Amino acid sequence: MHHFQYRNGALFAEEIGISGLAKTYGTPLYIYSAATFRRHFKAFDSAFDGLDHLTCFSVKANSNLSVLKMLAKEGAGMDIVSGGELYRALKAGVDPRKIVYSGVGKRASEIREALAAGILMFNVESVAELARINEVAGNKGVTAQVSFRINPDVDPKTHPYISTGMAKNKFGLDIESSLAAYKMAAELENVDPVGMDCHIGSQLTTLEPFLEALDKLLEFYEKLKGLGIGIKYLDLGGGLGIPYDEEEPPHPSEFGAALSARLKDMPLTVILEPGRVIAGNAGILVTEVIYTKSNPAKNFLIVDAAMNDLIRPSLYDSFHRIGEVEEHHRPARAFDVVGPICESGDFLARDRELPAVEQGERLAVFSAGAYGFTMSSNYNTRPRACELIVDGDKVIVARKRETYEDIVANEL
Ligand SMILES: *Cc1c(COP(=O)(O)O)cnc(C)c1O
């Protein structure tokens, strides 16, 4: 983690000390490193330089407008899953011709908005959705470019909640049904089946499931060609994992090389939808210890960040590395790091060896840049955290801390 480093025992984001930021902006506080975002995007995107390709950042991983704007400037397209994410992407200045729209439940109004914006393509997840897109496009007098999201029935070997490409999952169409769907799309007036898509899961730590899915898609591609249905885009989704703890996921360059070897002579534009691998290790969550307490079973650090700020440990039993913001070199003990929320599931870490930090000191929760703030809520009427971007020696307030007034603003 290049840009979150200790200098003489104090944690920095690029050129700026975290303690000072926490004092100025309060906690809980999300801090993103601009240099890390740019480096991750470039490393990923350039891994596919051998192929005609488009890298569409998965907006749901981190949808802050300043983050999207920064990535758009690097040339990123966006993968969206709602009308709200379309709104954000357009507001951030993303070229609509670089936007792909995924998700199992696109409403007519959202389809209309996406057609009005002129997005590149819909990743269609059911025949009913295809009919709806055809109808909405017809009413607008336009043709919608579509891909079908094919569920290749591959086990990504990740957490069940983030596995999406197995037969039991709600996503996409099984390969058998896909054939009929493409035939139907080819006959409809207002849709043009130009692509194939899959997204098999998140936090994958090996390449095999990706390659297995790719092989199934390529086999299907030949079948479609035989039917006279010419495919121009192959979207392989997102899902590449990151090191949270001891995982050793493949580097994007290995992913790129493996895909390039299989696809290099094919007349296809490859689309990729990375989220976590770009954003995850580009952000931390800073929190302050409110109290410490012990009982015969446990030592607790009660901190001011909770499951409403970062739900991954509660929801997926995820591991996030935690470190002191200022190192004190005290002996380590096992702690449960818990938030103030009235749920036993409200924890950031359990039975974690940490130096004996004291009340008023701060901790950094690492790898919090993806599915951190975007999954946050106001549970227990807790204002959502402030988000900062550090760029060299500059600080950008990417989102102000919410106030109580913000929380009740829409209530009568
Ligand atoms: C969530 C999602 C992604 C991004 O997944 P990561 O694991 O963050 O790379 C890409 N495509 C689709 C359709 C998604 O739902």
The ligand as a Tripos MOL2 file, in Angstrom:
@<TRIPOS>MOLECULE
LIG
   15    15     1     0     0
SMALL
NO_CHARGES

@<TRIPOS>ATOM
      1 C1        -20.2100   -5.3740   -8.7370 C.3       1 LIG1
      2 C2        -20.0460   -5.5580  -10.1950 C.ar      1 LIG1
      3 C3        -18.8020   -5.3310  -10.8000 C.ar      1 LIG1
      4 C4        -17.5500   -4.9850  -10.0290 C.3       1 LIG1
      5 O1        -17.0960   -6.0540   -9.2650 O.3       1 LIG1
      6 P1        -15.6650   -5.9550   -8.5250 P.3       1 LIG1
      7 O2        -15.5740   -7.2390   -7.8150 O.co2     1 LIG1
      8 O3        -15.7500   -4.7980   -7.5980 O.co2     1 LIG1
      9 O4        -14.6320   -5.7750   -9.5670 O.co2     1 LIG1
     10 C5        -18.7230   -5.4350  -12.1800 C.ar      1 LIG1
     11 N1        -19.8110   -5.7690  -12.9190 N.ar      1 LIG1
     12 C6        -21.0150   -5.9940  -12.3590 C.ar      1 LIG1
     13 C7        -22.1600   -6.3480  -13.2300 C.3       1 LIG1
     14 C8        -21.1750   -5.9030  -10.9850 C.ar      1 LIG1
     15 O5        -22.3670   -6.1520  -10.4420 O.3       1 LIG1
@<TRIPOS>BOND
     1     1     2 1
     2     2     3 ar
     3     2    14 ar
     4     3     4 1
     5     3    10 ar
     6     4     5 1
     7     5     6 1
     8     6     7 2
     9     6     8 1
    10     6     9 1
    11    10    11 ar
    12    11    12 ar
    13    12    13 1
    14    12    14 ar
    15    14    15 1
@<TRIPOS>SUBSTRUCTURE
     1 LIG1         1 GROUP 0 **** ****
